[in-house]
Amino acid sequence: MIQEHPHRSDGAALPQRALSRWENEGGFVADSARGAAGHGEEPSRIPELKDAELVQLRIRVIALESLVTVLLAEATDRQLDRVREMAAFISPRPGFTPHSLTIRAATQMLHLVERAGHFRTPSSDDAPSLGSRRQK
C-alpha cells in the first residue's frame, strides 16, 4: 500500500490549498473561534484597533506593497503568470457569491503586477515597452 504524505503536494495544488480555508472570506477567524468553542472555551473577543494601530498597519501595508512590487519586477514571466492565475482564482467563480473584498484583492494583485512592469529591466525576452519608462 502506498503511503500518502499530507505535507507533500504538487505545485498545482498549493494555491488551491492555500486559499481553501479563505473561501468564506474569513475562514481563519471562523475556524479559530470554532476550535476554541469546541474545547468548552469561550472564543476570545478581538479588540477594536485604535487609530495609532491603524496608522501602523497602513504603513506596513505600503511597505509590503513596495517590497512585493520590487520582487515582481525581478520575477520571471512564468511567476507573473502565476500571480495573474491566482488573481483569477480568487475572483468570483460560478456558483459562489461575489464578495467585494475578494474582488478588490484580485484587482490589487493585478495592479501590483502592472506597477512592477514599470520597474522591470528590458531583456531579450521582454517587450521593449516594459523598460521604456526608465530609459531617458
Protein Blocks (a to p, Z undefined) as FASTA:
>chain_A
ZZddfkbccfklmmmmmmmmmmnopakmmmmmmmmmmnopacdddddddfklmmmmmmmm
mmmmmmmmmmmmmpcfklmmmmmmmmmmmpccehiacdfklmmmmmmmmmmmmmmmmmpc
cdfkbcfklmmmmpZZ
